[in-house]
């Protein structure tokens, strides 16, 4: 498995973070804009060329910008719902009408625990260069209002 895209353009080794490993058992949630998930539904901010809202300072910021923002669902449904409702109020870009519930099914992505006080269920998915939509098991896509 290679992670060249993850490391392109900066000197940090994003795989050397604390609390990063494969997780093929837990359920995760990703906000999406369409009722059908596609490989682009799992793009990082860097892949989407999302303009930076802040200066990338150091390893943590550079690596998070290159990862896919997700939330751990297992035993955190209320926390996840509250986060997505709060995020929708902050930015129209974060007002996802749908939530994709999924499980990583192949070892082409690692999960990094990037929890914070504001979002204790937050994780960052670190994708290998070979990552494809077939590497996740889509469990459900639900309207955010019915989550």
N, CA, C and O atoms as a GROMACS GRO file, in nm:
protein
  588
    1UNK      N    1   0.085  -0.117   0.000
    1UNK     CA    2   0.000   0.000   0.000
    1UNK      C    3   0.090   0.124   0.000
    1UNK      O    4   0.184   0.133   0.079
    2UNK      N    5   0.060   0.217  -0.088
    2UNK     CA    6   0.139   0.340  -0.094
    2UNK      C    7   0.053   0.460  -0.056
    2UNK      O    8  -0.068   0.460  -0.076
    3UNK      N    9   0.117   0.560   0.000
    3UNK     CA   10   0.050   0.683   0.043
    3UNK      C   11   0.124   0.804  -0.015
    3UNK      O   12   0.143   0.904   0.055
    4UNK      N   13   0.166   0.795  -0.141
    4UNK     CA   14   0.242   0.904  -0.203
    4UNK      C   15   0.160   1.032  -0.215
    4UNK      O   16   0.211   1.141  -0.189
    5UNK      N   17   0.031   1.021  -0.254
    5UNK     CA   18  -0.053   1.140  -0.267
    5UNK      C   19  -0.067   1.213  -0.134
    5UNK      O   20  -0.069   1.336  -0.130
    6UNK      N   21  -0.075   1.137  -0.026
    6UNK     CA   22  -0.088   1.194   0.108
    6UNK      C   23   0.032   1.281   0.142
    6UNK      O   24   0.018   1.384   0.208
    7UNK      N   25   0.150   1.240   0.099
    7UNK     CA   26   0.272   1.309   0.138
    7UNK      C   27   0.325   1.407   0.035
    7UNK      O   28   0.425   1.475   0.060
    8UNK      N   29   0.262   1.415  -0.080
    8UNK     CA   30   0.309   1.503  -0.186
    8UNK      C   31   0.304   1.650  -0.144
    8UNK      O   32   0.202   1.698  -0.094
    9UNK      N   33   0.415   1.720  -0.163
    9UNK     CA   34   0.418   1.863  -0.140
    9UNK      C   35   0.452   1.908   0.000
    9UNK      O   36   0.453   2.028   0.026
   10UNK      N   37   0.480   1.816   0.091
   10UNK     CA   38   0.525   1.856   0.225
   10UNK      C   39   0.614   1.748   0.282
   10UNK      O   40   0.615   1.634   0.235
   11UNK      N   41   0.689   1.783   0.384
   11UNK     CA   42   0.791   1.692   0.437
   11UNK      C   43   0.743   1.606   0.552
   11UNK      O   44   0.822   1.528   0.605
   12UNK      N   45   0.618   1.616   0.593
   12UNK     CA   46   0.569   1.542   0.710
   12UNK      C   47   0.525   1.400   0.674
   12UNK      O   48   0.471   1.377   0.566
   13UNK      N   49   0.548   1.308   0.764
   13UNK     CA   50   0.500   1.170   0.748
   13UNK      C   51   0.369   1.158   0.825
   13UNK      O   52   0.370   1.137   0.946
   14UNK      N   53   0.260   1.170   0.755
   14UNK     CA   54   0.128   1.170   0.820
   14UNK      C   55   0.091   1.035   0.880
   14UNK      O   56   0.000   1.028   0.962
   15UNK      N   57   0.159   0.931   0.842
   15UNK     CA   58   0.130   0.799   0.899
   15UNK      C   59   0.196   0.780   1.035
   15UNK      O   60   0.175   0.678   1.100
   16UNK      N   61   0.277   0.876   1.077
   16UNK     CA   62   0.345   0.866   1.206
   16UNK      C   63   0.272   0.945   1.315
   16UNK      O   64   0.335   0.987   1.412
   17UNK      N   65   0.143   0.966   1.300
   17UNK     CA   66   0.063   1.033   1.402
   17UNK      C   67   0.030   0.934   1.514
   17UNK      O   68   0.032   0.813   1.493
   18UNK      N   69  -0.001   0.986   1.631
   18UNK     CA   70  -0.054   0.901   1.738
   18UNK      C   71  -0.196   0.860   1.702
   18UNK      O   72  -0.265   0.932   1.629
   19UNK      N   73  -0.239   0.747   1.751
   19UNK     CA   74  -0.378   0.702   1.734
   19UNK      C   75  -0.420   0.688   1.588
   19UNK      O   76  -0.528   0.735   1.551
   20UNK      N   77  -0.338   0.625   1.506
   20UNK     CA   78  -0.374   0.599   1.367
   20UNK      C   79  -0.354   0.451   1.339
   20UNK      O   80  -0.249   0.395   1.368
   21UNK      N   81  -0.458   0.388   1.282
   21UNK     CA   82  -0.450   0.245   1.255
   21UNK      C   83  -0.564   0.205   1.162
   21UNK      O   84  -0.654   0.284   1.134
   22UNK      N   85  -0.558   0.083   1.115
   22UNK     CA   86  -0.668   0.028   1.035
   22UNK      C   87  -0.787   0.002   1.127
   22UNK      O   88  -0.768  -0.034   1.243
   23UNK      N   89  -0.907   0.020   1.077
   23UNK     CA   90  -1.029  -0.008   1.153
   23UNK      C   91  -1.133  -0.062   1.055
   23UNK      O   92  -1.197   0.014   0.982
   24UNK      N   93  -1.149  -0.192   1.053
   24UNK     CA   94  -1.242  -0.257   0.960
   24UNK      C   95  -1.370  -0.299   1.030
   24UNK      O   96  -1.449  -0.374   0.972
   25UNK      N   97  -1.394  -0.254   1.154
   25UNK     CA   98  -1.511  -0.298   1.228
   25UNK      C   99  -1.611  -0.187   1.260
   25UNK      O  100  -1.731  -0.208   1.249
   26UNK      N  101  -1.564  -0.069   1.298
   26UNK     CA  102  -1.655   0.037   1.340
   26UNK      C  103  -1.730   0.099   1.223
   26UNK      O  104  -1.686   0.094   1.108
   27UNK      N  105  -1.844   0.158   1.255
   27UNK     CA  106  -1.922   0.235   1.158
   27UNK      C  107  -1.883   0.382   1.169
   27UNK      O  108  -1.858   0.434   1.278
   28UNK      N  109  -1.879   0.447   1.054
   28UNK     CA  110  -1.845   0.588   1.047
   28UNK      C  111  -1.951   0.662   0.967
   28UNK      O  112  -2.031   0.601   0.896
   29UNK      N  113  -1.952   0.795   0.980
   29UNK     CA  114  -2.047   0.880   0.909
   29UNK      C  115  -1.969   0.989   0.836
   29UNK      O  116  -1.873   1.046   0.888
   30UNK      N  117  -2.013   1.016   0.713
   30UNK     CA  118  -1.955   1.124   0.632
   30UNK      C  119  -2.071   1.204   0.575
   30UNK      O  120  -2.162   1.148   0.514
   31UNK      N  121  -2.067   1.335   0.593
   31UNK     CA  122  -2.168   1.421   0.532
   31UNK      C  123  -2.145   1.427   0.382
   31UNK      O  124  -2.032   1.446   0.337
   32UNK      N  125  -2.254   1.412   0.305
   32UNK     CA  126  -2.243   1.418   0.159
   32UNK      C  127  -2.356   1.506   0.104
   32UNK      O  128  -2.457   1.528   0.171
   33UNK      N  129  -2.336   1.557  -0.017
   33UNK     CA  130  -2.433   1.650  -0.077
   33UNK      C  131  -2.536   1.582  -0.167
   33UNK      O  132  -2.632   1.645  -0.209
   34UNK      N  133  -2.516   1.454  -0.197
   34UNK     CA  134  -2.608   1.383  -0.287
   34UNK      C  135  -2.654   1.252  -0.222
   34UNK      O  136  -2.587   1.198  -0.134
   35UNK      N  137  -2.767   1.203  -0.267
   35UNK     CA  138  -2.824   1.082  -0.208
   35UNK      C  139  -2.750   0.956  -0.250
   35UNK      O  140  -2.775   0.848  -0.195
   36UNK      N  141  -2.662   0.967  -0.346
   36UNK     CA  142  -2.584   0.853  -0.393
   36UNK      C  143  -2.437   0.882  -0.368
   36UNK      O  144  -2.385   0.984  -0.414
   37UNK      N  145  -2.369   0.794  -0.297
   37UNK     CA  146  -2.226   0.813  -0.269
   37UNK      C  147  -2.144   0.771  -0.390
   37UNK      O  148  -2.177   0.674  -0.460
   38UNK      N  149  -2.038   0.845  -0.414
   38UNK     CA  150  -1.942   0.810  -0.520
   38UNK      C  151  -1.802   0.826  -0.461
   38UNK      O  152  -1.787   0.871  -0.347
   39UNK      N  153  -1.700   0.792  -0.537
   39UNK     CA  154  -1.564   0.800  -0.484
   39UNK      C  155  -1.531   0.944  -0.443
   39UNK      O  156  -1.453   0.965  -0.350
   40UNK      N  157  -1.589   1.044  -0.512
   40UNK     CA  158  -1.564   1.184  -0.478
   40UNK      C  159  -1.628   1.223  -0.346
   40UNK      O  160  -1.591   1.324  -0.286
   41UNK      N  161  -1.725   1.145  -0.299
   41UNK     CA  162  -1.785   1.170  -0.168
   41UNK      C  163  -1.682   1.152  -0.056
   41UNK      O  164  -1.701   1.198   0.056
   42UNK      N  165  -1.573   1.084  -0.089
   42UNK     CA  166  -1.468   1.056   0.009
   42UNK      C  167  -1.339   1.133  -0.025
   42UNK      O  168  -1.230   1.085   0.004
   43UNK      N  169  -1.353   1.250  -0.086
   43UNK     CA  170  -1.238   1.334  -0.116
   43UNK      C  171  -1.197   1.414   0.008
   43UNK      O  172  -1.280   1.451   0.091
   44UNK      N  173  -1.068   1.439   0.018
   44UNK     CA  174  -1.018   1.528   0.122
   44UNK      C  175  -1.035   1.672   0.076
   44UNK      O  176  -1.067   1.698  -0.040
   45UNK      N  177  -1.013   1.766   0.168
   45UNK     CA  178  -1.016   1.908   0.129
   45UNK      C  179  -0.912   1.936   0.022
   45UNK      O  180  -0.937   2.013  -0.071
   46UNK      N  181  -0.795   1.874   0.033
   46UNK     CA  182  -0.689   1.894  -0.066
   46UNK      C  183  -0.734   1.843  -0.203
   46UNK      O  184  -0.714   1.911  -0.304
   47UNK      N  185  -0.795   1.724  -0.207
   47UNK     CA  186  -0.841   1.669  -0.335
   47UNK      C  187  -0.951   1.754  -0.397
   47UNK      O  188  -0.958   1.766  -0.519
   48UNK      N  189  -1.035   1.814  -0.314
   48UNK     CA  190  -1.141   1.903  -0.364
   48UNK      C  191  -1.090   2.043  -0.392
   48UNK      O  192  -1.163   2.129  -0.441
   49UNK      N  193  -0.962   2.067  -0.360
   49UNK     CA  194  -0.901   2.198  -0.374
   49UNK      C  195  -0.980   2.304  -0.298
   49UNK      O  196  -1.000   2.416  -0.346
   50UNK      N  197  -1.026   2.267  -0.178
   50UNK     CA  198  -1.099   2.358  -0.091
   50UNK      C  199  -1.006   2.470  -0.045
   50UNK      O  200  -0.897   2.443   0.006
   51UNK      N  201  -1.048   2.595  -0.062
   51UNK     CA  202  -0.962   2.705  -0.016
   51UNK      C  203  -0.937   2.696   0.134
   51UNK      O  204  -1.026   2.661   0.212
   52UNK      N  205  -0.817   2.727   0.172
   52UNK     CA  206  -0.781   2.723   0.314
   52UNK      C  207  -0.849   2.837   0.388
   52UNK      O  208  -0.851   2.951   0.342
   53UNK      N  209  -0.906   2.804   0.504
   53UNK     CA  210  -0.965   2.906   0.590
   53UNK      C  211  -0.865   2.954   0.694
   53UNK      O  212  -0.890   3.052   0.766
   54UNK      N  213  -0.751   2.885   0.702
   54UNK     CA  214  -0.648   2.920   0.800
   54UNK      C  215  -0.513   2.874   0.746
   54UNK      O  216  -0.507   2.790   0.656
   55UNK      N  217  -0.408   2.927   0.802
   55UNK     CA  218  -0.272   2.889   0.764
   55UNK      C  219  -0.242   2.748   0.815
   55UNK      O  220  -0.269   2.716   0.931
   56UNK      N  221  -0.187   2.663   0.729
   56UNK     CA  222  -0.146   2.530   0.772
   56UNK      C  223  -0.014   2.542   0.847
   56UNK      O  224   0.090   2.573   0.789
   57UNK      N  225  -0.020   2.516   0.976
   57UNK     CA  226   0.099   2.528   1.062
   57UNK      C  227   0.136   2.390   1.116
   57UNK      O  228   0.068   2.336   1.204
   58UNK      N  229   0.242   2.336   1.066
   58UNK     CA  230   0.295   2.213   1.122
   58UNK      C  231   0.230   2.087   1.069
   58UNK      O  232   0.139   2.090   0.986
   59UNK      N  233   0.278   1.978   1.120
   59UNK     CA  234   0.241   1.844   1.076
   59UNK      C  235   0.091   1.816   1.090
   59UNK      O  236   0.029   1.765   0.997
   60UNK      N  237   0.034   1.847   1.204
   60UNK     CA  238  -0.107   1.817   1.231
   60UNK      C  239  -0.197   1.882   1.126
   60UNK      O  240  -0.281   1.814   1.067
   61UNK      N  241  -0.182   2.011   1.102
   61UNK     CA  242  -0.266   2.082   1.005
   61UNK      C  243  -0.246   2.030   0.863
   61UNK      O  244  -0.343   2.006   0.791
   62UNK      N  245  -0.120   2.011   0.823
   62UNK     CA  246  -0.092   1.962   0.688
   62UNK      C  247  -0.154   1.824   0.666
   62UNK      O  248  -0.210   1.798   0.559
   63UNK      N  249  -0.145   1.739   0.764
   63UNK     CA  250  -0.198   1.602   0.750
   63UNK      C  251  -0.351   1.602   0.751
   63UNK      O  252  -0.412   1.531   0.672
   64UNK      N  253  -0.413   1.680   0.839
   64UNK     CA  254  -0.560   1.683   0.843
   64UNK      C  255  -0.618   1.736   0.711
   64UNK      O  256  -0.722   1.688   0.667
   65UNK      N  257  -0.552   1.832   0.649
   65UNK     CA  258  -0.599   1.888   0.522
   65UNK      C  259  -0.602   1.780   0.413
   65UNK      O  260  -0.681   1.789   0.320
   66UNK      N  261  -0.517   1.681   0.425
   66UNK     CA  262  -0.504   1.575   0.326
   66UNK      C  263  -0.589   1.451   0.359
   66UNK      O  264  -0.593   1.356   0.282
   67UNK      N  265  -0.657   1.453   0.472
   67UNK     CA  266  -0.739   1.339   0.515
   67UNK      C  267  -0.887   1.369   0.490
   67UNK      O  268  -0.925   1.483   0.462
   68UNK      N  269  -0.968   1.267   0.501
   68UNK     CA  270  -1.113   1.278   0.483
   68UNK      C  271  -1.178   1.290   0.620
   68UNK      O  272  -1.158   1.205   0.706
   69UNK      N  273  -1.254   1.395   0.640
   69UNK     CA  274  -1.320   1.420   0.768
   69UNK      C  275  -1.441   1.327   0.782
   69UNK      O  276  -1.532   1.329   0.699
   70UNK      N  277  -1.441   1.246   0.889
   70UNK     CA  278  -1.550   1.152   0.916
   70UNK      C  279  -1.580   1.155   1.066
   70UNK      O  280  -1.509   1.219   1.143
   71UNK      N  281  -1.685   1.086   1.105
   71UNK     CA  282  -1.720   1.075   1.247
   71UNK      C  283  -1.745   0.930   1.281
   71UNK      O  284  -1.805   0.855   1.204
   72UNK      N  285  -1.698   0.890   1.399
   72UNK     CA  286  -1.723   0.756   1.451
   72UNK      C  287  -1.868   0.750   1.494
   72UNK      O  288  -1.912   0.832   1.574
   73UNK      N  289  -1.942   0.654   1.444
   73UNK     CA  290  -2.084   0.644   1.477
   73UNK      C  291  -2.108   0.558   1.599
   73UNK      O  292  -2.194   0.592   1.681
   74UNK      N  293  -2.037   0.451   1.615
   74UNK     CA  294  -2.060   0.356   1.723
   74UNK      C  295  -2.077   0.425   1.857
   74UNK      O  296  -1.984   0.489   1.907
   75UNK      N  297  -2.194   0.412   1.916
   75UNK     CA  298  -2.228   0.468   2.047
   75UNK      C  299  -2.219   0.620   2.053
   75UNK      O  300  -2.214   0.675   2.163
   76UNK      N  301  -2.218   0.689   1.941
   76UNK     CA  302  -2.205   0.835   1.939
   76UNK      C  303  -2.312   0.901   1.853
   76UNK      O  304  -2.292   1.014   1.809
   77UNK      N  305  -2.423   0.836   1.828
   77UNK     CA  306  -2.520   0.890   1.733
   77UNK      C  307  -2.567   1.031   1.770
   77UNK      O  308  -2.575   1.118   1.682
   78UNK      N  309  -2.597   1.056   1.896
   78UNK     CA  310  -2.642   1.190   1.936
   78UNK      C  311  -2.533   1.294   1.918
   78UNK      O  312  -2.561   1.405   1.873
   79UNK      N  313  -2.410   1.260   1.953
   79UNK     CA  314  -2.297   1.351   1.937
   79UNK      C  315  -2.276   1.384   1.790
   79UNK      O  316  -2.253   1.500   1.754
   80UNK      N  317  -2.283   1.283   1.705
   80UNK     CA  318  -2.264   1.303   1.561
   80UNK      C  319  -2.374   1.392   1.505
   80UNK      O  320  -2.346   1.485   1.430
   81UNK      N  321  -2.499   1.365   1.541
   81UNK     CA  322  -2.612   1.445   1.494
   81UNK      C  323  -2.596   1.591   1.538
   81UNK      O  324  -2.616   1.682   1.457
   82UNK      N  325  -2.560   1.613   1.664
   82UNK     CA  326  -2.540   1.750   1.715
   82UNK      C  327  -2.428   1.821   1.639
   82UNK      O  328  -2.438   1.940   1.608
   83UNK      N  329  -2.320   1.748   1.609
   83UNK     CA  330  -2.210   1.810   1.535
   83UNK      C  331  -2.256   1.855   1.396
   83UNK      O  332  -2.228   1.969   1.356
   84UNK      N  333  -2.325   1.769   1.323
   84UNK     CA  334  -2.367   1.806   1.188
   84UNK      C  335  -2.467   1.921   1.190
   84UNK      O  336  -2.466   2.003   1.099
   85UNK      N  337  -2.553   1.928   1.289
   85UNK     CA  338  -2.646   2.040   1.300
   85UNK      C  339  -2.572   2.169   1.332
   85UNK      O  340  -2.604   2.275   1.278
   86UNK      N  341  -2.474   2.161   1.421
   86UNK     CA  342  -2.394   2.278   1.456
   86UNK      C  343  -2.313   2.324   1.334
   86UNK      O  344  -2.307   2.444   1.305
   87UNK      N  345  -2.251   2.230   1.263
   87UNK     CA  346  -2.168   2.264   1.147
   87UNK      C  347  -2.252   2.330   1.037
   87UNK      O  348  -2.205   2.422   0.971
   88UNK      N  349  -2.374   2.283   1.018
   88UNK     CA  350  -2.462   2.341   0.915
   88UNK      C  351  -2.491   2.488   0.945
   88UNK      O  352  -2.509   2.568   0.853
   89UNK      N  353  -2.496   2.523   1.072
   89UNK     CA  354  -2.521   2.662   1.110
   89UNK      C  355  -2.400   2.752   1.093
   89UNK      O  356  -2.414   2.874   1.087
   90UNK      N  357  -2.281   2.693   1.083
   90UNK     CA  358  -2.158   2.770   1.069
   90UNK      C  359  -2.128   2.803   0.924
   90UNK      O  360  -2.087   2.914   0.892
   91UNK      N  361  -2.149   2.705   0.835
   91UNK     CA  362  -2.109   2.723   0.696
   91UNK      C  363  -2.202   2.650   0.602
   91UNK      O  364  -2.236   2.534   0.627
   92UNK      N  365  -2.246   2.715   0.494
   92UNK     CA  366  -2.329   2.646   0.395
   92UNK      C  367  -2.258   2.525   0.335
   92UNK      O  368  -2.324   2.428   0.297
   93UNK      N  369  -2.125   2.530   0.325
   93UNK     CA  370  -2.049   2.417   0.271
   93UNK      C  371  -2.064   2.292   0.360
   93UNK      O  372  -2.053   2.180   0.311
   94UNK      N  373  -2.088   2.313   0.488
   94UNK     CA  374  -2.101   2.202   0.583
   94UNK      C  375  -2.246   2.161   0.606
   94UNK      O  376  -2.275   2.077   0.691
   95UNK      N  377  -2.337   2.221   0.530
   95UNK     CA  378  -2.480   2.188   0.544
   95UNK      C  379  -2.512   2.069   0.453
   95UNK      O  380  -2.572   2.085   0.347
   96UNK      N  381  -2.471   1.951   0.497
   96UNK     CA  382  -2.490   1.830   0.418
   96UNK      C  383  -2.633   1.779   0.432
   96UNK      O  384  -2.679   1.756   0.543
   97UNK      N  385  -2.704   1.762   0.321
   97UNK     CA  386  -2.840   1.711   0.330
   97UNK      C  387  -2.846   1.561   0.359
   97UNK      O  388  -2.948   1.509   0.404
   98UNK      N  389  -2.735   1.491   0.333
   98UNK     CA  390  -2.734   1.345   0.353
   98UNK      C  391  -2.613   1.304   0.435
   98UNK      O  392  -2.508   1.368   0.433
   99UNK      N  393  -2.631   1.196   0.506
   99UNK     CA  394  -2.522   1.136   0.583
   99UNK      C  395  -2.501   0.994   0.534
   99UNK      O  396  -2.595   0.915   0.526
  100UNK      N  397  -2.378   0.963   0.500
  100UNK     CA  398  -2.343   0.830   0.452
  100UNK      C  399  -2.283   0.751   0.567
  100UNK      O  400  -2.178   0.786   0.621
  101UNK      N  401  -2.350   0.644   0.605
  101UNK     CA  402  -2.302   0.554   0.710
  101UNK      C  403  -2.224   0.443   0.639
  101UNK      O  404  -2.276   0.378   0.549
  102UNK      N  405  -2.101   0.422   0.681
  102UNK     CA  406  -2.016   0.326   0.610
  102UNK      C  407  -1.917   0.259   0.704
  102UNK      O  408  -1.898   0.300   0.818
  103UNK      N  409  -1.858   0.156   0.653
  103UNK     CA  410  -1.751   0.082   0.720
  103UNK      C  411  -1.638   0.067   0.620
  103UNK      O  412  -1.662   0.036   0.503
  104UNK      N  413  -1.516   0.089   0.663
  104UNK     CA  414  -1.401   0.064   0.576
  104UNK      C  415  -1.388  -0.088   0.565
  104UNK      O  416  -1.377  -0.157   0.666
  105UNK      N  417  -1.389  -0.140   0.442
  105UNK     CA  418  -1.392  -0.285   0.424
  105UNK      C  419  -1.261  -0.344   0.376
  105UNK      O  420  -1.243  -0.466   0.376
  106UNK      N  421  -1.168  -0.259   0.335
  106UNK     CA  422  -1.037  -0.306   0.291
  106UNK      C  423  -0.929  -0.218   0.353
  106UNK      O  424  -0.954  -0.104   0.390
  107UNK      N  425  -0.812  -0.273   0.363
  107UNK     CA  426  -0.701  -0.201   0.428
  107UNK      C  427  -0.637  -0.100   0.334
  107UNK      O  428  -0.514  -0.099   0.318
  108UNK      N  429  -0.719  -0.016   0.271
  108UNK     CA  430  -0.666   0.091   0.186
  108UNK      C  431  -0.688   0.227   0.252
  108UNK      O  432  -0.670   0.331   0.189
  109UNK      N  433  -0.728   0.225   0.377
  109UNK     CA  434  -0.746   0.349   0.452
  109UNK      C  435  -0.718   0.322   0.599
  109UNK      O  436  -0.752   0.216   0.652
  110UNK      N  437  -0.656   0.419   0.663
  110UNK     CA  438  -0.634   0.412   0.807
  110UNK      C  439  -0.720   0.520   0.871
  110UNK      O  440  -0.751   0.622   0.810
  111UNK      N  441  -0.756   0.496   0.996
  111UNK     CA  442  -0.839   0.590   1.069
  111UNK      C  443  -0.753   0.656   1.177
  111UNK      O  444  -0.687   0.589   1.256
  112UNK      N  445  -0.755   0.788   1.179
  112UNK     CA  446  -0.678   0.868   1.273
  112UNK      C  447  -0.775   0.933   1.370
  112UNK      O  448  -0.869   1.001   1.327
  113UNK      N  449  -0.754   0.914   1.499
  113UNK     CA  450  -0.840   0.974   1.600
  113UNK      C  451  -0.805   1.122   1.613
  113UNK      O  452  -0.703   1.158   1.672
  114UNK      N  453  -0.892   1.208   1.558
  114UNK     CA  454  -0.872   1.352   1.562
  114UNK      C  455  -0.985   1.419   1.641
  114UNK      O  456  -1.031   1.527   1.606
  115UNK      N  457  -1.028   1.352   1.746
  115UNK     CA  458  -1.136   1.403   1.831
  115UNK      C  459  -1.095   1.535   1.896
  115UNK      O  460  -0.977   1.561   1.920
  116UNK      N  461  -1.196   1.616   1.923
  116UNK     CA  462  -1.173   1.744   1.991
  116UNK      C  463  -1.285   1.764   2.092
  116UNK      O  464  -1.381   1.687   2.096
  117UNK      N  465  -1.274   1.868   2.174
  117UNK     CA  466  -1.382   1.898   2.269
  117UNK      C  467  -1.512   1.927   2.195
  117UNK      O  468  -1.619   1.884   2.236
  118UNK      N  469  -1.501   2.001   2.085
  118UNK     CA  470  -1.619   2.038   2.006
  118UNK      C  471  -1.680   1.918   1.934
  118UNK      O  472  -1.802   1.911   1.915
  119UNK      N  473  -1.595   1.823   1.894
  119UNK     CA  474  -1.643   1.706   1.821
  119UNK      C  475  -1.566   1.581   1.867
  119UNK      O  476  -1.469   1.541   1.803
  120UNK      N  477  -1.610   1.520   1.977
  120UNK     CA  478  -1.538   1.405   2.031
  120UNK      C  479  -1.546   1.279   1.943
  120UNK      O  480  -1.472   1.183   1.966
  121UNK      N  481  -1.634   1.278   1.845
  121UNK     CA  482  -1.645   1.161   1.757
  121UNK      C  483  -1.566   1.178   1.627
  121UNK      O  484  -1.567   1.089   1.542
  122UNK      N  485  -1.496   1.291   1.610
  122UNK     CA  486  -1.427   1.319   1.485
  122UNK      C  487  -1.309   1.224   1.463
  122UNK      O  488  -1.232   1.194   1.554
  123UNK      N  489  -1.298   1.177   1.340
  123UNK     CA  490  -1.186   1.096   1.296
  123UNK      C  491  -1.145   1.149   1.159
  123UNK      O  492  -1.222   1.218   1.092
  124UNK      N  493  -1.024   1.116   1.118
  124UNK     CA  494  -0.976   1.152   0.985
  124UNK      C  495  -0.936   1.024   0.914
  124UNK      O  496  -0.860   0.944   0.967
  125UNK      N  497  -0.989   1.005   0.794
  125UNK     CA  498  -0.957   0.886   0.718
  125UNK      C  499  -0.839   0.916   0.627
  125UNK      O  500  -0.843   1.008   0.545
  126UNK      N  501  -0.734   0.838   0.643
  126UNK     CA  502  -0.611   0.853   0.566
  126UNK      C  503  -0.617   0.750   0.454
  126UNK      O  504  -0.608   0.630   0.479
  127UNK      N  505  -0.632   0.796   0.331
  127UNK     CA  506  -0.652   0.706   0.218
  127UNK      C  507  -0.520   0.672   0.149
  127UNK      O  508  -0.434   0.758   0.129
  128UNK      N  509  -0.506   0.545   0.112
  128UNK     CA  510  -0.393   0.503   0.030
  128UNK      C  511  -0.419   0.548  -0.114
  128UNK      O  512  -0.533   0.578  -0.151
  129UNK      N  513  -0.315   0.551  -0.194
  129UNK     CA  514  -0.329   0.591  -0.334
  129UNK      C  515  -0.427   0.501  -0.409
  129UNK      O  516  -0.492   0.545  -0.503
  130UNK      N  517  -0.438   0.377  -0.367
  130UNK     CA  518  -0.522   0.278  -0.435
  130UNK      C  519  -0.668   0.282  -0.388
  130UNK      O  520  -0.748   0.202  -0.436
  131UNK      N  521  -0.704   0.372  -0.297
  131UNK     CA  522  -0.839   0.376  -0.242
  131UNK      C  523  -0.943   0.394  -0.352
  131UNK      O  524  -0.924   0.472  -0.446
  132UNK      N  525  -1.052   0.319  -0.339
  132UNK     CA  526  -1.162   0.323  -0.435
  132UNK      C  527  -1.293   0.308  -0.357
  132UNK      O  528  -1.291   0.263  -0.242
  133UNK      N  529  -1.404   0.343  -0.417
  133UNK     CA  530  -1.533   0.332  -0.350
  133UNK      C  531  -1.562   0.187  -0.307
  133UNK      O  532  -1.633   0.165  -0.208
  134UNK      N  533  -1.509   0.090  -0.379
  134UNK     CA  534  -1.531  -0.049  -0.341
  134UNK      C  535  -1.460  -0.087  -0.211
  134UNK      O  536  -1.479  -0.197  -0.159
  135UNK      N  537  -1.379   0.004  -0.158
  135UNK     CA  538  -1.306  -0.021  -0.034
  135UNK      C  539  -1.386   0.016   0.090
  135UNK      O  540  -1.340  -0.003   0.203
  136UNK      N  541  -1.506   0.068   0.069
  136UNK     CA  542  -1.596   0.096   0.180
  136UNK      C  543  -1.728   0.023   0.156
  136UNK      O  544  -1.773   0.007   0.043
  137UNK      N  545  -1.786  -0.019   0.265
  137UNK     CA  546  -1.919  -0.082   0.260
  137UNK      C  547  -2.019   0.026   0.300
  137UNK      O  548  -2.023   0.069   0.416
  138UNK      N  549  -2.100   0.070   0.204
  138UNK     CA  550  -2.202   0.170   0.233
  138UNK      C  551  -2.317   0.098   0.305
  138UNK      O  552  -2.383   0.012   0.246
  139UNK      N  553  -2.339   0.133   0.430
  139UNK     CA  554  -2.442   0.068   0.510
  139UNK      C  555  -2.576   0.137   0.488
  139UNK      O  556  -2.679   0.071   0.478
  140UNK      N  557  -2.573   0.271   0.480
  140UNK     CA  558  -2.697   0.345   0.462
  140UNK      C  559  -2.665   0.488   0.420
  140UNK      O  560  -2.559   0.541   0.455
  141UNK      N  561  -2.753   0.550   0.348
  141UNK     CA  562  -2.748   0.693   0.321
  141UNK      C  563  -2.882   0.748   0.364
  141UNK      O  564  -2.987   0.708   0.314
  142UNK      N  565  -2.876   0.840   0.458
  142UNK     CA  566  -3.000   0.890   0.519
  142UNK      C  567  -3.004   1.042   0.513
  142UNK      O  568  -2.902   1.110   0.510
  143UNK      N  569  -3.125   1.093   0.512
  143UNK     CA  570  -3.144   1.237   0.517
  143UNK      C  571  -3.098   1.286   0.655
  143UNK      O  572  -3.130   1.225   0.757
  144UNK      N  573  -3.024   1.397   0.656
  144UNK     CA  574  -2.973   1.446   0.784
  144UNK      C  575  -3.087   1.474   0.883
  144UNK      O  576  -3.071   1.455   1.004
  145UNK      N  577  -3.199   1.518   0.833
  145UNK     CA  578  -3.312   1.548   0.920
  145UNK      C  579  -3.371   1.427   0.988
  145UNK      O  580  -3.435   1.440   1.092
  146UNK      N  581  -3.350   1.308   0.933
  146UNK     CA  582  -3.407   1.187   0.994
  146UNK      C  583  -3.302   1.104   1.068
  146UNK      O  584  -3.329   0.992   1.108
  147UNK      N  585  -3.183   1.160   1.085
  147UNK     CA  586  -3.073   1.088   1.151
  147UNK      C  587  -3.095   1.087   1.300
  147UNK      O  588  -3.013   1.031   1.374
   0.00000   0.00000   0.00000
